[in-house]
Amino acid sequence: MDTTVPPEDRNPSGNLFDRLMLLDHDGQECWSARDLHVPMGYEKWERFETAINRAIAAAENSGLDPLSHFRGATKAVLGGRWGRQMVSDYRLTRYACYLIAINGDPRKPEIATAQTYFAVRAREAEALDQPADLSSPEGLLMLAEKFHEAARELVFTKKELAIAAPKAGRWDHFCDSEGLIDMAAAAKALHNATGGLGRTKFMEMLRRDDVRFLQRQNPRVPYECHTQAGRAEVKFVATPNGRWVEQTFFTAKGLDWIASRLEGSIMPAA
């Protein structure tokens, strides 16, 4: 049974993520994944759930028990036959939210905001978990040093995000509504590096031994390592004659990889 504090009793002021925070039956803060997917820049729940699954894998790889941070739940939403239906949800700890943010789509400014917010909250919690003895000068100094360290890391995090933002968004002009880039758009984006190759010649270049992005035996499909690394996605698309064929789409991460592979500082076409 869902025993979290209802929406009307949430924090009415402060940061959006503060307002979305819930309290479980033990009084511990948590967040509903369904509440977070739009504020984190995901219109579709399915794509946000992909980021959640990556975060769960990251928790497992860190030796943590995912069930302690990603608890299965249900949530009532508008829709369905009776105007209201129950959908799957997760109750997320602060750390789970942070893992989702750092495993989310870096092109989304909402993800950058979430990364900063949950990084700061994690630092604040660490400082509070080890209370200093405020009755002594040593205790006051320890507390000041903890907050100084947290502030320094926040400044560093914001600088990193500011540096990464232009790079993360530089292919946005070439992305479709799902954030993917087809071969024709990719060839145009990298025309400064390729000398203006069209789609066909560009795909031939991607099969070269020094690039090894598209397979030789299946020339429309990338090598498995690229899909696993999140550099490409393969979809079936309809041709004008009604056939369905496999087609490779780049992610922004994949286009960054190709740009670096071709060497030099590659800027997208205007």
Disulfide bonds with the S-S distance in Angstrom:
none
